[in-house]
Amino acid sequence: MNEPIEVEASFDRPLRLDAFLKICGVAPTGGIAKLMIQDGIVSVNGRVETRRGRNLVPGDVVSVDDEESFVVVET
């Protein structure tokens, strides 16, 4: 796996995992993000995450299907 890509996000309110997948561009819609998470292909900090409402914090690393990874950076 390559180095994680930094993705800037605002933390004015909690950042949910499903929303982050849309910000990264790996899920075109919230419905697709939900299915990806339910299918178990999304992990946070190396652990499979099946809760789409999981709140992320700066520094979390989100991986999709062990191919792409993104690190959350606060704007």
Z-matrix of the N, CA and C atoms (Angstrom, degrees):
N
C 1 1.447
C 2 1.522 1 108.43
N 3 1.337 2 116.67 1 141.55
C 4 1.454 3 122.46 2 179.45
C 5 1.519 4 111.16 3 -77.16
N 6 1.339 5 115.05 4 173.39
C 7 1.460 6 120.52 5 174.87
C 8 1.527 7 109.28 6 -60.59
N 9 1.339 8 117.40 7 143.89
C 10 1.462 9 119.66 8 178.34
C 11 1.525 10 111.53 9 -63.73
N 12 1.309 11 116.36 10 143.19
C 13 1.450 12 123.30 11 176.20
C 14 1.526 13 107.92 12 -85.26
N 15 1.335 14 116.92 13 130.25
C 16 1.457 15 120.34 14 178.51
C 17 1.519 16 109.82 15 -75.39
N 18 1.331 17 115.70 16 130.72
C 19 1.457 18 121.81 17 178.42
C 20 1.528 19 107.19 18 -125.78
N 21 1.329 20 115.20 19 119.20
C 22 1.457 21 119.94 20 -179.44
C 23 1.520 22 110.25 21 -80.29
N 24 1.326 23 114.53 22 139.96
C 25 1.460 24 120.42 23 179.19
C 26 1.521 25 109.00 24 -145.67
N 27 1.308 26 115.29 25 149.31
C 28 1.454 27 121.60 26 177.38
C 29 1.524 28 109.01 27 -86.21
N 30 1.320 29 115.44 28 142.95
C 31 1.456 30 119.76 29 178.78
C 32 1.522 31 111.21 30 -117.11
N 33 1.361 32 115.23 31 36.28
C 34 1.462 33 119.92 32 175.02
C 35 1.529 34 110.09 33 -62.65
N 36 1.307 35 115.08 34 -28.96
C 37 1.471 36 122.87 35 176.16
C 38 1.527 37 106.25 36 -142.04
N 39 1.339 38 118.17 37 167.77
C 40 1.469 39 119.41 38 -178.72
C 41 1.523 40 112.63 39 -56.01
N 42 1.314 41 115.82 40 141.23
C 43 1.464 42 121.94 41 178.37
C 44 1.519 43 108.28 42 -101.84
N 45 1.327 44 115.66 43 112.07
C 46 1.463 45 121.73 44 -179.04
C 47 1.526 46 110.34 45 -82.40
N 48 1.312 47 115.31 46 151.16
C 49 1.455 48 122.03 47 -179.54
C 50 1.523 49 111.93 48 -58.24
N 51 1.321 50 117.98 49 -44.48
C 52 1.466 51 119.41 50 -178.25
C 53 1.527 52 111.43 51 -63.70
N 54 1.324 53 117.50 52 -38.48
C 55 1.462 54 121.24 53 177.62
C 56 1.525 55 110.56 54 -66.19
N 57 1.326 56 116.95 55 -38.27
C 58 1.461 57 120.50 56 179.81
C 59 1.525 58 111.19 57 -64.08
N 60 1.314 59 117.42 58 -37.79
C 61 1.468 60 120.34 59 178.15
C 62 1.525 61 110.88 60 -63.02
N 63 1.321 62 116.78 61 -34.13
C 64 1.466 63 119.95 62 176.01
C 65 1.528 64 110.25 63 -71.15
N 66 1.331 65 117.60 64 -41.04
C 67 1.470 66 121.47 65 178.54
C 68 1.523 67 110.27 66 -60.00
N 69 1.328 68 116.80 67 -40.50
C 70 1.469 69 121.87 68 -179.17
C 71 1.521 70 112.55 69 -70.18
N 72 1.322 71 116.31 70 -21.01
C 73 1.450 72 120.26 71 -179.30
C 74 1.515 73 114.22 72 88.63
N 75 1.331 74 118.25 73 8.35
C 76 1.463 75 119.86 74 179.26
C 77 1.528 76 111.67 75 -86.81
N 78 1.342 77 116.61 76 -17.14
C 79 1.466 78 121.13 77 177.04
C 80 1.521 79 107.49 78 -128.75
N 81 1.334 80 117.36 79 117.54
C 82 1.462 81 119.42 80 -177.98
C 83 1.534 82 113.95 81 -70.31
N 84 1.339 83 116.90 82 -23.63
C 85 1.464 84 120.95 83 -179.26
C 86 1.517 85 109.75 84 -139.07
N 87 1.325 86 114.99 85 164.00
C 88 1.461 87 119.49 86 176.15
C 89 1.516 88 112.22 87 -64.00
N 90 1.334 89 116.84 88 -33.64
C 91 1.461 90 120.79 89 178.57
C 92 1.517 91 111.96 90 -64.07
N 93 1.325 92 116.19 91 -41.49
C 94 1.469 93 120.18 92 177.91
C 95 1.518 94 109.54 93 -66.67
N 96 1.343 95 117.22 94 -41.75
C 97 1.469 96 120.90 95 178.16
C 98 1.529 97 110.12 96 -59.03
N 99 1.325 98 116.84 97 -43.64
C 100 1.467 99 121.91 98 178.71
C 101 1.524 100 110.83 99 -58.44
N 102 1.335 101 116.67 100 -46.18
C 103 1.467 102 120.32 101 -179.34
C 104 1.531 103 111.48 102 -64.95
N 105 1.332 104 117.19 103 -40.53
C 106 1.462 105 120.71 104 178.77
C 107 1.522 106 110.29 105 -60.40
N 108 1.327 107 116.05 106 -44.11
C 109 1.467 108 120.99 107 -179.42
C 110 1.525 109 110.19 108 -66.53
N 111 1.331 110 117.62 109 -45.93
C 112 1.464 111 121.62 110 179.63
C 113 1.524 112 111.96 111 -62.22
N 114 1.338 113 117.07 112 -32.59
C 115 1.465 114 121.31 113 -179.95
C 116 1.527 115 112.79 114 -75.03
N 117 1.328 116 117.02 115 -6.31
C 118 1.461 117 120.44 116 176.21
C 119 1.517 118 114.77 117 77.83
N 120 1.336 119 117.77 118 23.23
C 121 1.467 120 119.09 119 -179.96
C 122 1.524 121 112.45 120 -99.71
N 123 1.334 122 116.66 121 3.82
C 124 1.465 123 120.98 122 179.87
C 125 1.533 124 108.41 123 -112.57
N 126 1.329 125 115.26 124 133.08
C 127 1.455 126 119.12 125 176.14
C 128 1.521 127 109.46 126 -128.34
N 129 1.325 128 114.89 127 151.90
C 130 1.460 129 121.96 128 176.83
C 131 1.525 130 107.01 129 -122.14
N 132 1.315 131 115.01 130 121.62
C 133 1.469 132 121.15 131 -179.24
C 134 1.531 133 112.09 132 54.25
N 135 1.333 134 115.36 133 39.13
C 136 1.458 135 120.84 134 174.84
C 137 1.519 136 115.93 135 85.80
N 138 1.318 137 118.03 136 1.26
C 139 1.463 138 121.01 137 -179.67
C 140 1.524 139 109.67 138 -119.66
N 141 1.327 140 116.45 139 133.44
C 142 1.467 141 120.73 140 178.90
C 143 1.523 142 108.51 141 -59.35
N 144 1.321 143 114.55 142 132.77
C 145 1.470 144 120.64 143 -179.13
C 146 1.521 145 108.96 144 -119.86
N 147 1.328 146 116.32 145 124.52
C 148 1.469 147 120.57 146 -178.21
C 149 1.526 148 111.93 147 -111.70
N 150 1.322 149 117.10 148 7.08
C 151 1.468 150 120.73 149 178.58
C 152 1.530 151 108.62 150 -102.86
N 153 1.321 152 116.65 151 112.69
C 154 1.467 153 118.61 152 -178.09
C 155 1.522 154 111.52 153 -70.37
N 156 1.315 155 117.43 154 -22.00
C 157 1.456 156 121.84 155 178.90
C 158 1.519 157 113.64 156 -86.55
N 159 1.319 158 117.41 157 7.56
C 160 1.472 159 121.63 158 179.21
C 161 1.519 160 108.89 159 -57.53
N 162 1.330 161 117.82 160 124.80
C 163 1.453 162 121.70 161 178.82
C 164 1.520 163 109.98 162 -82.57
N 165 1.322 164 115.37 163 133.14
C 166 1.457 165 121.56 164 179.82
C 167 1.521 166 109.98 165 -98.81
N 168 1.321 167 115.76 166 155.38
C 169 1.460 168 122.71 167 176.04
C 170 1.521 169 108.20 168 -127.84
N 171 1.343 170 117.10 169 157.88
C 172 1.468 171 118.87 170 177.90
C 173 1.525 172 110.99 171 -53.63
N 174 1.310 173 115.93 172 136.34
C 175 1.462 174 121.87 173 -179.24
C 176 1.511 175 114.39 174 98.52
N 177 1.347 176 117.58 175 -16.07
C 178 1.461 177 119.82 176 176.76
C 179 1.527 178 109.57 177 -64.03
N 180 1.322 179 115.67 178 141.77
C 181 1.459 180 121.65 179 176.98
C 182 1.518 181 108.22 180 -110.74
N 183 1.334 182 115.71 181 120.41
C 184 1.460 183 122.13 182 -178.81
C 185 1.527 184 107.79 183 -107.11
N 186 1.336 185 116.15 184 124.47
C 187 1.461 186 121.32 185 179.23
C 188 1.518 187 109.84 186 -115.65
N 189 1.327 188 114.81 187 143.86
C 190 1.464 189 121.08 188 179.67
C 191 1.517 190 108.11 189 -119.97
N 192 1.338 191 114.81 190 116.49
C 193 1.467 192 121.62 191 176.20
C 194 1.529 193 112.24 192 55.37
N 195 1.328 194 116.94 193 29.58
C 196 1.468 195 123.45 194 179.70
C 197 1.527 196 112.75 195 54.14
N 198 1.334 197 117.99 196 21.08
C 199 1.458 198 121.56 197 179.20
C 200 1.515 199 112.02 198 -112.33
N 201 1.322 200 116.85 199 -47.14
C 202 1.450 201 122.01 200 -179.22
C 203 1.513 202 108.78 201 -113.14
N 204 1.334 203 116.93 202 141.93
C 205 1.452 204 119.17 203 175.03
C 206 1.520 205 109.39 204 -138.96
N 207 1.337 206 114.16 205 148.01
C 208 1.441 207 122.72 206 -174.98
C 209 1.520 208 108.59 207 -135.39
N 210 1.316 209 116.56 208 139.07
C 211 1.451 210 120.75 209 176.61
C 212 1.527 211 107.93 210 -108.90
N 213 1.334 212 115.80 211 135.45
C 214 1.449 213 122.08 212 -177.83
C 215 1.527 214 108.78 213 -80.06
N 216 1.342 215 116.02 214 125.21
C 217 1.453 216 122.04 215 178.48
C 218 1.529 217 108.12 216 -123.72
N 219 1.323 218 116.56 217 131.57
C 220 1.462 219 120.23 218 -179.58
C 221 1.518 220 111.01 219 -77.49
N 222 1.344 221 116.25 220 137.45
C 223 1.476 222 120.15 221 177.91
C 224 1.496 223 110.68 222 -85.51
